[in-house]
């Protein structure tokens, strides 16, 4: 039976259940998705495709607002300040989880202010090197770094990627110079010109540079190979499972939103995820459909938080003001 018809047919029985009634009357006005990244990013593409499909379901416009900057803090702060159940955060937990380990004072509490609704896609991330290194695998990279301690460098962006690669270097007993970057595009521009040697970045950003022969993609950090570049092995296949990591994009709601409304949004997002045309549109951006309902999405975030806590302890990372 059509879900909307079912809701309409049972509307008379929910008068005694205010929470359920609120869920069924939501949304009452346009919805906004706040993104922590700029236009053209994989997250931006996904958000706009999802918004286009949810708008007719919700019978309201769904607007995407890009609020990049501050390692994601600008967009997250705008979302928290809105405190509006018609304003949702569209992001990967990789954006906000590192904040608690890197900054002593935050304008928000991720566990209190960002309520998991559902995940929709997984972004492929790759370990890329400048072509001038003339290597073709992670094993080659380890051998080269071990032979020339401290000579190689890597582009670091304040994200989970940074934690993962730092942890890999420490566990392998390798030494590379860390070069900080504010955004992955700048790092990839520099690796294309040979100014840095290694970077972890979204596959969709590295792929055009790999196709010109300036960058070599050694492996993807995801559990599965990317359909966009099936020739690139996973880090597990390459023999380095500790580098496994996959950013998952999804929606987050403010704590004031009712559980019933969150569940309704999650159900509608599942409907969107089942649309085969969405998968086809996301593939060129290095994304795969990865729908996770609220409980599973929250569990995946907690698992990432635990992994980061262990890495922060091992690396002796201290938050700064």
C-alpha positions in Angstrom: 0.0 0.0 0.0 1.2 3.5 -0.8 2.7 5.0 2.4 1.1 8.4 1.9 -2.3 6.8 1.4 -1.8 4.8 4.6 -0.9 7.9 6.5 -4.0 9.7 5.2 -6.2 6.8 5.9 -5.2 6.5 9.5 -5.0 10.2 10.3 -8.1 10.1 12.5 -6.5 7.7 15.0 -3.4 9.8 15.9 -5.2 12.7 17.6 -4.3 11.2 21.0 -0.6 10.9 20.0 0.8 14.4 19.6 4.3 13.2 18.6 2.9 11.1 15.7 0.7 13.9 14.6 3.7 16.2 14.5 5.6 13.7 12.3 2.7 13.5 9.9 2.3 17.3 9.6 6.0 17.9 9.0 7.1 19.6 7.0 5.1 22.8 7.2 7.5 25.0 5.2 10.6 24.7 3.0 13.5 22.5 4.4 17.1 23.5 4.3 20.2 21.2 4.1 23.3 22.8 5.4 26.6 21.5 4.0 30.0 22.1 5.5 31.6 21.8 2.0 31.4 24.0 -1.1 29.7 23.6 -4.4 31.0 20.8 -6.6 32.1 18.5 -3.8 30.9 14.9 -3.7 28.7 15.8 -0.7 27.2 18.8 -2.5 26.3 16.6 -5.5 24.7 14.0 -3.3 22.8 16.6 -1.3 21.3 18.2 -4.4 20.3 14.9 -5.9 18.7 13.8 -2.7 17.0 17.2 -2.2 15.5 17.0 -5.7 14.0 13.6 -4.9 12.7 14.4 -1.4 11.0 17.7 -2.5 8.0 15.9 -4.2 7.7 13.4 -1.3 7.6 16.2 1.3 5.7 18.6 -1.0 8.0 21.4 0.0 11.1 22.9 -1.5 14.4 21.5 -0.2 17.2 24.0 -0.4 20.9 23.2 -0.2 23.0 25.9 1.5 26.8 25.6 1.3 28.6 26.9 4.4 32.3 25.8 4.0 35.2 26.9 6.2 36.8 26.4 9.5 37.3 22.7 9.0 33.5 22.3 9.0 32.9 24.5 12.0 31.2 27.2 10.0 28.4 25.0 8.7 28.0 23.0 11.9 27.7 26.2 14.0 25.1 27.6 11.6 23.1 24.3 11.9 23.3 24.3 15.7 22.4 28.0 15.9 19.3 27.5 13.8 17.8 24.9 16.2 15.0 24.4 13.7 13.4 21.1 12.8 13.2 22.3 9.2 17.0 22.8 9.0 19.1 19.6 8.7 22.8 19.0 8.5 24.0 17.0 5.5 27.5 15.8 6.3 29.9 13.0 7.0 30.9 12.3 10.6 34.5 12.6 9.4 33.9 16.3 9.3 33.0 16.8 13.0 34.5 13.8 14.9 38.1 15.1 14.9 37.0 18.4 16.5 36.7 17.0 20.0 40.3 15.7 19.8 41.8 18.7 18.2 40.0 21.7 19.9 39.7 22.3 23.6 36.7 24.6 23.3 33.9 24.0 20.8 30.7 25.9 20.0 28.7 22.6 19.9 28.6 19.1 21.4 28.4 16.5 18.7 26.7 13.9 20.8 24.1 16.4 22.1 23.5 18.7 19.1 23.9 16.4 16.1 21.2 13.6 16.1 21.8 10.9 13.5 18.8 10.5 11.1 20.1 8.2 8.3 23.0 7.7 6.0 22.7 7.7 2.2 26.1 7.3 0.5 29.7 6.3 1.0 32.5 8.3 -0.5 35.6 6.6 -1.9 38.9 7.9 -0.5 42.3 7.0 -2.0 45.9 7.2 -1.0 47.6 9.1 -3.8 51.2 9.9 -4.6 53.0 12.2 -7.0 53.9 10.3 -10.2 57.6 11.4 -9.8 58.0 8.9 -7.0 57.6 6.2 -9.6 55.9 3.7 -7.3 52.8 1.6 -7.8 51.7 0.2 -4.4 51.5 0.9 -0.7 54.3 -1.6 -0.2 56.5 0.4 -2.5 55.6 3.6 -0.5 56.6 1.9 2.8 59.8 0.7 1.3 60.7 4.1 0.0 59.8 5.9 3.2 61.8 3.4 5.2 64.8 3.8 2.9 64.6 7.6 3.1 63.3 8.5 6.7 62.0 12.0 6.9 62.6 12.8 3.3 59.1 12.3 2.0 56.2 14.5 3.0 52.4 14.2 3.1 49.5 16.6 2.8 47.4 16.7 5.9 43.9 18.0 6.2 42.2 18.3 9.6 39.9 15.3 9.2 39.8 11.6 10.0 42.2 11.0 7.1 44.9 12.9 9.0 44.4 10.6 12.1 44.4 7.5 10.0 47.6 8.3 8.1 49.4 9.5 11.2 48.5 6.3 12.9 49.7 4.2 10.0 53.1 6.0 10.0 53.5 5.5 13.7 52.5 1.8 13.7 54.9 1.1 10.8 57.7 3.1 12.3 57.9 5.5 9.4 58.9 9.2 9.3 57.3 11.6 6.9 57.1 15.4 7.1 53.5 16.6 7.7 52.4 19.5 5.5 49.1 21.0 6.8 46.4 22.1 4.3 43.1 23.8 4.7 41.4 21.9 1.9 42.1 18.8 -0.2 42.0 20.6 -3.5 45.1 22.7 -2.6 46.9 19.5 -1.5 46.0 17.7 -4.8 47.2 20.7 -6.8 50.5 20.6 -5.0 50.9 16.8 -5.4 50.2 17.1 -9.1 53.1 19.5 -9.3 55.4 17.3 -7.1 55.5 19.8 -4.2 54.2 17.1 -1.8 54.5 13.3 -2.1 51.4 11.7 -0.5 47.9 12.7 0.3 44.6 11.0 1.3 41.7 12.5 -0.7 38.3 11.8 -2.2 38.8 9.6 -5.2 36.7 11.9 -7.4 39.2 14.7 -6.8 42.3 12.6 -7.4 40.9 10.7 -10.5 41.2 13.6 -13.1 44.8 14.2 -12.0 45.6 10.4 -12.2 44.1 10.4 -15.7 46.6 13.1 -16.8 49.5 11.0 -15.4 50.5 13.4 -12.7 49.2 11.4 -9.7 49.1 7.7 -9.0 46.3 6.2 -6.9 47.7 3.4 -4.8 44.6 2.1 -3.0 41.2 3.1 -1.7 40.6 3.2 2.1 37.1 1.7 1.7 36.1 -1.9 2.3 35.2 -2.3 -1.3 36.8 -1.1 -4.6 35.2 1.9 -6.2 33.1 1.2 -9.4 34.6 4.5 -10.6 38.1 3.1 -10.5 37.8 -0.7 -10.2 41.5 -1.2 -11.0 42.6 0.5 -7.7 42.8 -2.1 -4.9 41.5 -1.6 -1.3 44.0 -1.0 1.5 43.1 -4.4 2.8 43.9 -6.1 -0.5 47.2 -4.1 -0.5 48.1 -5.5 2.9 47.4 -2.5 5.0 43.9 -3.0 6.7 44.7 -0.5 9.5 44.2 2.3 6.9 40.6 1.1 6.2 38.2 4.1 6.5 35.0 5.1 4.6 33.3 8.4 5.0 29.5 8.0 5.1 27.2 10.9 4.2 23.9 11.4 5.9 21.4 13.6 7.5 21.6 15.0 11.1 18.7 16.7 12.9 18.6 19.1 15.9 17.7 17.5 19.2 14.4 19.3 19.3 13.1 17.2 16.4 10.7 14.5 17.5 11.7 10.8 17.1 8.7 10.2 14.9 9.8 12.9 12.5 13.3 11.6 12.3 11.9 8.1 11.6 9.7 9.5 8.9 12.7 11.3 7.3 14.8 8.1 7.5 12.0 6.1 5.8 11.7 8.7 3.0 15.5 8.6 2.6 15.4 4.9 2.2 12.9 5.3 -0.6 15.3 7.7 -2.3 18.2 5.4 -1.8 16.3 2.6 -3.6 16.1 4.7 -6.8 18.6 3.2 -9.2 19.1 6.4 -11.1 20.5 7.9 -7.9 23.3 5.3 -7.8 24.0 6.0 -11.4 24.3 9.7 -10.9 26.5 9.3 -7.8 29.0 6.8 -9.4 30.9 9.4 -11.4 31.5 11.3 -8.1 33.2 8.3 -6.5 30.1 7.5 -4.3 28.1 4.4 -3.7 24.7 4.1 -2.1 25.0 3.2 1.6 21.7 3.5 3.3 21.9 3.1 7.1 18.8 3.6 9.3 19.0 5.7 12.5 20.3 3.1 14.9 22.9 1.7 12.5 24.1 5.1 11.4 24.6 6.2 15.0 26.4 2.9 15.8 28.8 3.5 12.8 29.6 7.0 14.2 30.3 5.6 17.7 32.6 3.1 16.2 34.5 5.8 14.4 34.6 7.9 17.5 36.2 5.0 19.4 38.7 4.4 16.7 39.7 8.1 16.8 40.0 8.1 20.6 42.4 5.2 20.4 44.5 6.9 17.7 44.5 10.2 19.5 45.8 8.5 22.6 48.5 6.5 20.6 49.6 9.7 18.8 49.4 11.8 22.0 47.2 14.4 20.3 46.3 17.2 22.7 43.5 19.6 21.9 44.4 23.3 21.5 42.3 26.4 22.3 
